[in-house]
Amino acid sequence: MSQKKLSFYFDYLSPYAFFASRKLPALCEKYAVKLDYCPVLFAGLLNHWGQLGPAEIPSKARHTAKQCMRYAAINEITYNRPKYHPFNPLTALRVSTMEVAGENQARVVACLYSLGWEQGNDLGSDAMIAEALVSAGLDGLELVTRCKDPLVKRALRANTDSAISRGVFGVPTMIIDNQLFWGIDQLEYLDLYLQGKDPLAGLDLNSLGRDGSTAWRPGIKNRNV
């Protein structure tokens, strides 16, 4: 029997994805599940679904910052926001693709999350990314240089398109057995699912559907039609 795989969709812009990155390796090891790192462009997801990111709504940005500080304190996670936020995540995401990182993908992801969300450095800086990777024992300059290859750029776009095709609308998202779990608060439910104790098990979810919409916000495309 082949090993089950959990797909972890992330963008370094999200502090919640950072928290998930720190918890998922142990969770997957606990249940003998393979952790598949899937970097995606959060902006691409937002554009597709017609959403704004938390940082684009000032009051939501402040709420998110406080929530993350509370979560980090309660869970004893070292947490320092990146030097700039939002930042351009393209190099960090591209260097984290399987096409660039290869067998070192997990090390690359852990290194870059530490650079930005633990050390509070600039995750949008090619130089800082390369330096951090060198400090982790990797060929940082070579990895960053490879990010400029059109094939790598297409690989990140393909990851994002594939995520959208699977219904991914935000980060972090975890998918296993075609079951989608979005957000750091879903790790509790993911754990239950991996235990075989999903509260939804046995329910006919199709029977819980609605009859349709009676109102729709002006200017927003109704994707249920």
N, C-alpha and C positions, 0 to 999 in steps of 0.2 A: 504494500500500500504506500502510495506516495505521500510525502509530508505535506500537511496543510500549509497554506501560505496566507499571511495577513498583509494586505497592501496598505502602506502608510503614506497618504498623500499630504505633503507639507510644503510650505513656503517659509523661508527664514523671517519674513515680515511678521509672522504670527507668534506672539509670546505663548499662546496656548499650544501651538505646535511644538515649541521648545519644551514645555512641560511634558507633553506626550512623548517626545523623543527620549526623555529621561526615564520614563516609566515603562515604555513598550518592550525594550529588550528583555527585562526581567519577566514581564508578563508572558511574552512569547516563549522564553526558555522554560517557564513553569509548565506550560501546556504543550511543549515540543512542537511549536508552530514556527515556521520560517518567516522572518520579518523582511518584507520587501519594501525598500525605500523608494518612494516615487515622488521626486521633486516636481512641483507644478508651479505655474505662474498664477498667483492669487488674482492678480489684475485680470488675467484672461478669464478666470471663473466669474469674477464680478461683472465683467463686460458681457459675457454670454448670458447670464441670468438677470442682468439689469439691476445690480445691487450696488450700494456704496459700502466701502470698507469701514471698519470702526474708526480708523484714524481720520476719515473724511467727514466725520460728524463730531464736532468739538465736544459736546457733552458726553457722547458715547466714548470718545477717546479718554476723557478724564475718568469715567466710570471703569473702563477697561484697565487703566493704569492702577487704580486702587484695588480692583478685584485681583489682579495679578500679584500685587504686592502681598495681599492677604493670603493668596493661595501658596505663594512661595514661602511665606513665614510659617504657615501651618504645616506644610510638607517638608520644611527644612531644606529648601532648594536655594542654592546661591543664585541671586537674581539681580542683575544690573542691566538696565535698558541699554541698547546700542547707542553709540555716540550720536547718531542721527536716526530719526524715525519719522516718517517713512524714508527708506533709502532704496537705491536701485539694487534689486536682489539678483540680477541676471547672472553675473559671474559666479556668485555663490551657488546658485541653483544649477548652472551648467557644469560646474566642477564636481557637483554631487551626483550627476547622472552616471548610470552604469557605464555609458560610453566613454567617460573620462576617468572616473574613480575606479572602475573595475572591482576587483576583489577587495579593495580598500575602501569601498563605499561607506560602510558603517563607521570607520575611523574618520573619514572625511567629514561626514555629517556631524559626528560628535565634536570634532575639532572646531567646526565653524559655528555650531551652536554655542560652544564655550566662548569662542572669540567675541560673539555679539552679545549674548544674553547673560553670560556669567562675568566676563571681563569688561563688558561695556564698551567695546571697540567698534570700529567702523566696518560693518559687514558689506558696505558698498565699495570698499577700496580694494582694488586688485592687489596692490602692494601688501596691504595688511593680511589679505587672504593668503597670499603666497608665503608670507613670513610665518603665519600661524601653522600652515601645513608643513613647512620646513621644521618648525619646532616640534611637530608631532612625528617627525622622522620620515616625512614624505617629500617627494620632489615637487615642491610647491610651484616653482617657476614653470616647470614643464606642464603641470596640470592646468595652471591658469592660462598658459599659452594655447593649450589645446582647446580651450573654451571658445576661441575665435573661429574654429573650424565650422563651416556651414553645416556639416553633418551633425555637429553637437547642438547647434542652434535649432536644427530641425527636430532633434531628439527631444529637447525640452518642449517644443510645441506639440510633438506627438504625445508626450506624457500628459500634457494639459488637455488635449483633445480626447484622449482615451479616458481621462478622469471624467470629463463632461459626459461622455457616452455612457458612463456607469452611474450617472446621476450625482456626481460630486459637485457641490455648490459652495463649499467653504473648506477651510483648513483649521485644525487637523481633521482629516477623515480617515477612518480605518474600515476596510472592507474585507470580510472573510465569508466564504460560502455565499457570496452575493448579498450578504447582510451588511448594510451601511450603518456606521456609527460615526456621528459628527460631534466634535467638541470634546474638551477635556473631561467634562462631566459624564461623558458616555463610557469612560474607561470602566466604571463600576458595572455597567450593563454588559460591556464586552467581556469582562471577567466572568460574569454569570453565564453568558452565552458559551464561553469556552469550557465552563464547568458542566455544560448540559443542563443548566437551570434557568434558561431564558424564560421570563414571565410570559412571553408571547407564544411560546411553544404550544402547538396544538390549536391555536386560534386561527380562524379563517379571516385574515386581514381584509380580503376583498369584500367581505360582508360589512365592513366598517366604513365603506366608502360613502361619500355624500351624493346627493342627487344633482348637485351642480351649483353654480354661483347665481346669486340674484343681484349682485353688485360688483363692480370692478373699478379700481382707482383710475381716473383719467390719465392717459399718457403711458400706462403700463400695459404691456402686451399680455393678454391672457393665454398662458401656455397650456392651459388645460383643455382648450378648444381643439 
